[in-house]
Structures are given as C-alpha cells and as structure tokens.
C-alpha cells in the first residue's frame, strides 16, 4: 500500500479519491502544501497537490528528506512547482494534462451566454418576484467575431462550439493548427488583427513568462470598443487594474472570469463571514457587466473521474515501476 499525503482537500476530492482504490492509503489534509507544511508528508512516498499548493525548492528539499518520491499534480498547470529542484531531489512530477477539455470549454461558453443575456441578473430578480425585463437587453453570438487566444485542446473545442452558433471565429496561436482550422471554418489571424476585430475574446493559454499580463493597458487600448472577454485559463493572463480602467472607459463591454490573478487564499474558500482583504476583487465585482465564478470550470463528474483515474494510476505505478501514463510526466 502506498501512503500518499493529499493536500488542499475538498469534500469532492474525498468523494472521488477515497473510493478509487484500496492500494493507496490517503492522508487527507485540508491545508495546502508549502515549505512550512511539507514536514507533514513524512512517511509518505507520494504527495498529491492542486493549483495553489507551492512546491518550491525549500518545500521539495523537505519532501525528499521525508522519503517522498512522487509529486502528483491533480491539475494540468504546473507553474507552482520548481521542476529543476524536483529533478535535483530525485522527485518525479506528474500531472493530469487533459482531464476534460470539454468541461472547461463548455463553462467558458456558459459564462459568455450568462453574461451576454444577463441570465444571472434575471435569476436574482425573479427570485424576488421582480419580473420586469428592464435593463436585461442582451446580444446574440450569431454573426459576431469571436477571437480564440490559444488553440490547444480547450481552445479548439471552444472555437467549435462558437462555430455552432454561426459566429465568425478567428484564432491566434504561435503554433497554428491549420488543417483543423480549415476543417472547422476557423481563420488564424495575427495578434493585432485579433485584438481589433474581435467582438468576443476567449483566453485559452498556459501561464508563462511571455503570457503574464498578456492583456494589459496597451492591449486593452487596441481592442474593439465594447469587447466582451472570457478567461477560464489563468488569472495572471490579465492585468486586473488595467482591466478595471478599461471597464470604466467602456473599452471592455463585459468580462466573465473563472480565474483571478490574486485568487490564491480567496478561491476555494468560504469567506462569506470575513472581510475580504483584497481591495481589487471587490472593485471588480462591483461592475454590473462583470461575472466571476471561483475556478470551477473543471468541476464536472467526468473531469473529476478522469483526474482521479490518471492520478491514482500514476501513484500505483510508483510501486510497480511501470512508466507514467503518456503525457503526464514533467
């Protein structure tokens, strides 16, 4: 039996992982993994972490001293792990590269439709027996120009869904997939064209040094006036202070976010009985044309099932010596 320390545990994690296999002994921790908490992994051969756990050099050194040989990310992103330090400490790192691209793509389109048709505002009104339609005028996706930034699996599925609305879809990616684009009726464009022509902009990129604050004051100034933006990728793709300025000017006509650049310590927590110490997020939430969900795009039965399958399979292979599942090793 492989003892595994599981960090940042939520009720749905226990629901799926606890019944996955009797060959792994789970030690569920509700707190996050960090250099300060890494000693709690002592005796475990593997640790399982999520997007806000921090496996930096200090943390990995402590894990190695505690006997940990595998760090299993139950997510796709890995910017919270020092991969060089992991290699130096002889700790293998695996992830779940594509748990359900459909889950995230469908959530992105769902956010856009909720915002564009003001469904969230109508829902709240009707619950108060207010059946007025005043101020609920929306817009159609049909015949709009949708800009897809990043055409990995999620970006491609999102583009295909928007094509189903008979929208004109243009895309930007440093490594374009032209055969797919031709089949789907999607046209690649340069960055300038995407910014100036898109009525709707949907982000599907990893967080890298070159994508940090990709949407900044300069980018907002070049966008089509009134553009609606959707971000289900990484919060730091957008400079939030610059976004607020663009919303105040009307340059951005609306934005739907499932991520926020300073979400650590906020998202995945119930803070309803506390004062929110972040000053920027409340300002953002004060706009009527802003919609925020708390990093839930991945949260479907299908995605959680796949996350559990891939993660547990790799942990079990630590014991058998079999190679990690294809595409999961970092």
N, C-alpha and C positions, 0 to 999 in steps of 0.2 A: 504493500500500500504506500502510495506516495503522499507524504504530508505536504500540503500546499497552503501558504498564507495568502488569504484573499482580502484585498484592501478596497476601501470606499464601497463597502457592501450596501446595496439597496434591497428592499423586500423582493423585487422582481429577480434580482441576482440569485438569492436563496431559492426562489421558486424553481428556477431552471437548473442551477448547478447542483443543488443538494441531492436531486434525484437522478443526476446524469449517469453516475457510475459509483459502485461500491469499492472501486480500486483506488480512489483518491480520498484522502482524509482532509477535509476542508477545515481551515481555521479562519472563520469569517470575522473580519474587523470592519467596523463602521468608519473608523478614521482612515485618513489617507497615508500612503507610503511616502516617506521623506527621509532625509538624513537623520532627523530626530526620532523617527518611529521605526527605522529599519531593524533595530535590535529585536523587535518583536517577532521577526521572522526566524529567530534562532531555532534550529531543529527542523526547519522546513527545507526541502530540496528544490521547491519551486515557489514563486510568488506570482500572483495574478493581479494585474493593475488596470486602471482605467485612465481616462484622458487627463485628469487633474492630479494624479499621483506623480511625484517628481523623483525620478531615478537618476540623480546626478552622480558625479564622481564620488563624493563622500558617502552617499547612500549605497552605491554599488560596492564600495570597499567593505562596508559593514555587512552587506548581504553575503559577499564572498566569504568573509570571516565566519559567518554564521552557517556556512555549508550550502548556501543556495547555488544552484547550477542552471536554473532556467528562470527567465523573466517572461511571463506570458501576458501580452497586452490583449485585452478583450475589446479591441478597437482597431481602426486602421491607422490613425495618426500615431507618430512616434517622436514628435519634436520634444516630448518631455523626458526622453531617455538619452543619456550620453552613450552613444553606441561605441565610441572608441574606448571609453572607460570600461564598458561591459566586456569588450574583447580582451582588454588587458587583465581583467579579473576572471577570465575564463567562464563568463556567464553568457549562455546563449539567450538570444532575444527573438521571440516570435510574436506575430500579430495576427489579426483577422482582417485580411486585406479587402474583402468584399462580402460582408455579412449579408447585406441585402441592398444593392443599389436601387432597387425599386422602392424600398421603404423611404429612402431619402428623397428620391426624385418625386414621388407622389406627395410627400409632405411639402416640398418646395412649391409644387403647383397648387396644392391645397391652400398654402399660405397666400399665394398670389390671388386666388379666387376669393378667399375670405376678405382680403384687403380691398380688392377691386370692386366687389359687390357689397362691401360693408356688412357682411354677414354677422360678424362679432358684435357690431353695434346694434343691429336689428334684433339679435338674440337677446341682448340685455334689455332692450326696450320692451319686447313682448313679454318677458318675464315680469315686468312691472305693469302689464296691461296697457302699455302705450303702443297702439297700433298705427301711429302716424308714419307716413313714408317721407316726411320732410327730411332733407339733408342726407338721404340714402341713395342718391343717384350714383350709379357706378359706371363702369365702362366694359366693353366686350374685348376679349382676347382676339377674336376673329379679325383677321386682316392687320393686326398690329405687327410691328417688327420686334421680335424677341432676340436679344443678344445672349448667347450662352458663352460664358467665360470658362473654358476648360472642358475638353471633350473626352474625359475618361469615362468609365462605365456609367457613373451617375449623370454626368453632363449629357452623354449621348441619349440615355433614357429620357431625361427631362426634355431634351430637344424633340424627341419623337412624340412625346405626349403633347407638346405645344403644336407640333405639326398636325396632330389630330384635331386641334381647334381651328385649323386652316390659317394659322398665323404664318407670317414670313419669318423664318428662323435663320439668323446669321450666327457665326461662331468664331471665337478666337482661341487659338491654341498654338504654342510654339512647334508642336509636332502634329500637324493636321492629319486626320484620317479621311482622306479624300474619297476613297471608294465608298465608305459608309455614308459620307455626306451626299454623294451623288445618288445613292440609293434612296436616301431619306428626303431629298429635296432641300438640303441644308447647304448654305453657302458660307465658306470661310471668308473672313474679312480681316484687315489689319486692325490694330488696336484703336487707331484714330477713327476709323470708319465705324467700328462697333460702338464707341462712345457717342458719336454724333448722330447716329441713325436709330439707335435702339429706343423703343418706347418702354420696353421691359428689359431689365438686365438681371440675369440669374448667375450667381457665382458657384463654381464647382472646381475649386483648386485646393491643393495642399498648402500648408503654411511653410514657406521657405523664405530665406533672406530676401530674395527678389520679389516675393509676393506680399511681404509685410507692408501694410498700408498701401496696397495696390490702388484702392480707391481713396485718394487724398484730396486736398483742396484743389490741386491742379486738375485732377481727373474730373471732379465734380463740375468745375468751371467749363469743361469741354463737352459735357453731356447734353443731350437733347433736353430742353426745358420741360419739366414735369415728368421726367423718367421715374418709373417705379422699379425698385431694386429688391431682389430676394437673395438672402445669404443663408445657406444651410451648410456651409463648409467650415470655415474657421473665422472666429471673431476678429482676429487681428488683420484680416484682409482689408478691413475698413477702418479708417481713422475716424473714430466716433465724434470727436469735437468738430472735425471738418464736416462730417455728415450733418450735425446739428445746425451748423451755419448754412449748409445747403438747403436744409428743410425750411429754415427761417426765410431764406430768399425765394423759396418756391422752385429752385432748380431741381430738387428732388421732390416729386409729387407724392411719394409714399415709399415706405420701406417695410419689408417683412423679414424678421430675423429669427433664426433658431439658435444663433450663436452671438456672443458679445465679447469684445476684446478683453474685458476685465471680468469675465464670468467666474473665474476661479474664486471659491469662497462664497459665491452667490447662487449660481445654478446648482440644481440637485439638492438644494436645502429648503426647508420651510422657515422663512424669515418673517412670516406674517405678524409675529408679535414683537418684532425688534425694529429699531431704527436702522435703515439702510445707510451704511457709511459711505457707499459710493455716491458721489454727487452728480455724476454724468448720466448714469442709467435712469434715475428718476426724471431728469430733464427730458431725456429721450422718450420715456413713456408718457410724458405729458402731451405729446403731439397726437391729435386725433387721427393722423394718417400714418401712424407707426403701429405695427403689430409685432409682438415678441412672444415666442414660445421658448421654453427653457431647455434647449438642446435635446429635444425629444424626437427628432426626425428618424432616428434609428429604432425607435421603440415600437416594434411590431412583434407579434408572436413568431413570425417567420424569421425575422432578423435575430431575435434572442435565441431561437433554436439553433441557428447556424453559428452564432457566436459561441454558444455552449459546446456544440459539436466540435468545431475547429480547435477551441482552446483545450478541451479535455483530451482530445486525440493527441495533440502535441505534448501535453503533460505526461500522458501514458507512454509516449514514445521515449521519454527521458529514461524510463525503466527498461524498455526493450532494446534500445539502441537503434531503432528504425529511424530513417531520415524524417525530418519535419515535413509536414504537409506542403505540397508545392506552393510556392509563392508566399509562404508565411514567414520564412526566416529573414532576419535583418543582419 
